[in-house]
Amino acid sequence: MGIADFALAMPSGKKSVTEVSQESGYSAEKLGQILPSGKFSVLAEGETSWGLGRDAAARLLLRNPVPLDDIGLVLYAGSSEWGTPFWSPAAKIALELGIGQAHCYEVSNFCNAGMVAVKLADDQVRAGTHKYALVIIADRLSELVEYGTGYIELFNFADGAAAVLVSADAKYEVLGSAHHTDPQWVDSYYGEIKDGEIKVERGEKLDGLGTAFIDNFTTLTHRVLAQAGREVADVAYFLVTHGNQDTHRTYLTELGVDPSRSVFQYELDGHLGGADPFLALEELERDGRISSGDLVVVATAGSGFTWGVTAIRRT
């Protein structure tokens, strides 16, 4: 049981560090610390996050032509800002793909939502409730950033989408997952409507959030591996949400893991939200660096703040 296959879709737009510098007032040199890619993927005019998710799902189903009526669950995972209020992107994607027998709904847990949705789908397939489940992970993160605010830690927010097919015939078996929310950070970031658009605002900046990231990631990693009867040394790769490169590297250091056992794509693009781990997994597959039996740990985090760690095994 687990992930049968996955596919990604990227928008056609790009935003450069030069543009962000002009809008924010930060120097290109300063921005290079958080945007080493020099440019990042953003939705172009007329593109939508749900449309990217649909395109990723269409590509996935073309490669895996399962009977559409056997897809009993369609989950759309992200940060709840779908672009259209009071509306279901999961149902819209099902309609456009011709999936007519599924339960469609959204999972909102910010950049942690994708792996939560994969685990929910896996649980239902494992229980025999559905033969196939489709998870779409997409956000319009770049459109939520107001560069004039000075919240430089958000300036790497980019756009992209992933679609995941979950079934009994799995390429990656889901061995287990653990998630934890520390509510003291809930007001650190929130959305406000400005000139008819949702923008992210920062609340009172409390000390210790960086430490909380490392503590939660390491604690949950050891918990999931213990549940699976494995140890850190058994893991082939650690895939981490690409929100902050320093956090990524510190997490590996705390575990005693060499960076070669992870994937760093900060030089390629910005933070794609919950799609980050699948872009990294795609790189491992494309480069032939992952083999049957390899254990992969996926560490994700989202505003709120919630941390999650999922263990998957290449079958």
N, C-alpha and C positions, 0 to 999 in steps of 0.2 A: 504494500500500500504506500502511496505517496505521490511524488511528482513524476508524471509520465513524460512531460516535455514542457518547454517554455519558449516564449518568443518575446522580442522587444520591438518597440517602435519609437522613433525619435522625431521631434518636430523639425521643420525646415529652417526655422529662424535661429540666429546666433546673436549674442550680445557680447561686446568686447570690453576688456578692462578699460580701454580709453573712454568708451561711452559711460561706464559706471563712474569713472574718475570725474568726468565732466558733470554728471548729475549729483554726485555725492560730495565733491570737494576734496576727497582723499587723493593722494598722489598714486600714480600707477605703481610705484615701488612698494608703497604700503599695501595696496590691493593685491599685489603679487603674492603676498604671504597667504592670503585666503583664496586667491584665484590664480594659482600657478599655471592653469591651462591657457590663460590669456584671453580666452573667450569661452562661452558656454551656451548650451542649447536652450532656446526659449520658443514658446509658441509664436508662430508667425500670424499675421492678420488672417482671420478666418479659420484658424486651427483651434481645436479645443482639446482639453485633457481627455474627455470621454471619447473623442474621435480617435486620439492616439491609442487609447485602450482598445477600442473596436478594431483598429488596424492591426494591433499586436495579436488580438484574439483571432482575427480572420487569417492571419499568417500561420498561426499555431494550428488552427483547424484544417487549413489546406494541407499542412504537413502531416496531420493526424486526422484523417477523414472518418471520425466516429459518427455513428447515427445521432443526429441532432436531438431526436426525441429521447435519447438515453442520457442526455445532460440534464440532471435533475436539480442542479444548483448553480447559480451564477452570483458570485460575490464581487462587489466593486469596493476596493480598499483604498483609503486615503485619509485626507484631513477634513472632509465634509464640505469643503468649498468647491462644489462641482461646477460652478459658473452659472447655473440656473437654480434658483431656490425652489424648495417644495417640489422636488422632482427626483426621479430615480434613474441615474445613469446605468445601473445594472439592467433594468428593464429595457431601456433604450437600446443598449448593445444587444440584448437578447432578441429584440424585435428586428434589428438590422441584420443580424446573423441568421435569423430563421429558427431560433431556439424557442419553441412554444410550450414546452412541458416542464419548465424549471421554476423553482422558487428563486426570485431575484431580490436581492437587497444589498444594502451598503454596510461596510464595516469602517467605522471612524476611530482610528487610534493614531492618527498622524503618521509619521514615518515608520512606526512599528506595525501599522495596520496590515501590511502585506503578509508578513509571516503569521500574524494572528489569523488572517483569513485562510491561509494555506493549512494551518492546523485545524481550523474549524471544518474546512472541506475534507481534509484527511479523516477526521473523526467520523464524519457522516458516511463517507465511502467505506471506511473500515467497518462501520456498523451495518452496512448493507442497505442503508437508506437510499443511496444513489449509486448508480454505476459509474457515472462521470460527474465531476464538478469543474467549473471554470472560474478561476480567480483572475480578476483584472486589477492591476495596481497602477494608479495614475493620480497625479496631482498637477495643479497649475501653480506651482510654488513661486516661479519668477514673477507672476502677476500680483502676488501678495506683498511684494517688497517695495517699500518706498525709500529710494536711495538717499533722499534728503534727510532722513531721520538720523543718520549716523550709526545705525545698528549694523556695523560692519560684519558681524558674525553671521548675518543673514544674506550677505551679498553674493554668496555662492549658490543660492537657491536656483535651481535649473528645472527644466521640464523633460519628462520622458515617461514611458509606460512599459509595463510588462504584463504578459498574460501567461497563466500557469494552468495546465491541464492536470487534474488529479484523478487517479484511477487505481485499481488493484494491480494493474500491470505497470509498475513504476520503474523509472530510470533512477530515481533517488528515493529511497525509503526514508520516511520521516520517523526517526527514532524517539523523538521527544522534544518538548519545549518547556520553557519556564518564563514567566513574565511578572514584573513587579512595577507598581505605580507608587511613587512617593509624592503624595498630594501637597507637600509643603511648597512645591515649585509651580503649582497650578496657575498662579497669576503672573508668572515670569514673562509669558507672552500671551497675547490675546488679539483678536481681530476687532477693528473698528471700521465703520462705514465712512469713507471720505469721498465726497463728490460722487457718490453713487457706487463706489468701488470698495471692496474689502481690502484693507491693508493691515499688516501685522504691526502691533505696538508692543513695546516692552514695558513691563511693570517694574516694581521696585527690584533692583538688582541685589539679590542676596548672595552672600559668599558661600562657596562650597559646592556649586553645581558641577564644576569640573571633577571634583573628587567623587561626587555622587555617581557620575558616569562610570568611572573606573571601578568603584566599589560594587555597583550593581552588575556591570558586565562580568567582572571576575567571579562574584558570588554565584550568579545565575549559570555561568559556564561550568563551574565545578558541580553545581547541582544537577544540571542536565547530563553531564558526563557520568556522574555517579549513578544516576537513574538508568543509564544505558550500559553500566558496567565497564566504562571506558575511562581513560585518563588523558591528560593534556598531550602526552607523548604519542597517543594513538591517533591524534587528529592530523590529517594531511594539510588542511587549509582552514584558516579563520577568515571569514568574509565579514566586513564591518561596514555599517552605514557610513557613507562618505560625507558626514557633516563637518568633521574637524580632523585634520590629519594628525595633530599632536595627540588628541585623544586616542585615535586609532593606534598610534605607535606606543603610547604609554600602556594601553591595554595589553598589547603583545608583550611588552617588557615585564609587566606584572605577572604574566603567565609563564615567563621564561621562554618565549617563542621567538624564533628568528623571523625577521620581516619577510624572508623568502617563502615563508609558509602563509603568506597573505597576498592580497592583490591591491595595489595602489593605482588608482586611476585619476588622481587629482590633477595630473598634467594633461589629461585628456578632456575633462568636462567638469561641470559643477556637481552639486548634490541633487540627485534625481529623486529624493524621497525614498519610498519603499522599494523602488525599482533598482536601487544601487546594488544589492547583492546579486541580482540576476544578471546585471551587466558584467559583474566580476566573474560570475560562474560561466557566462558565455565566453569570456576571455580564456578561462582555464580549458574549456572544451575546444575552442578554436586552436589553441596552442598545443593541444594534446598533452596537457599537464595533469589530467585527472584520469584515474583508472578504476576498474572494477574493484570494489571493496574499500575505496578511499572514504574516509570519514571527514565531513565538512561541518564546521560550526559557523552558524550565521548569527551575528550580534547586531541587533537593531535597536533604535531608540526613537521616541517621538515626544513632542511637546505634551505637557500634562503633569509631570513627566513620567513616561513609562519606558522601561527597558525590557528587552526580550532576547532570549538565546534559544536557537533551534538547532538540533543536530540532525543531519541527513547523511545517508550513506549511499554512495554510488553502487548500484547493483551490478 
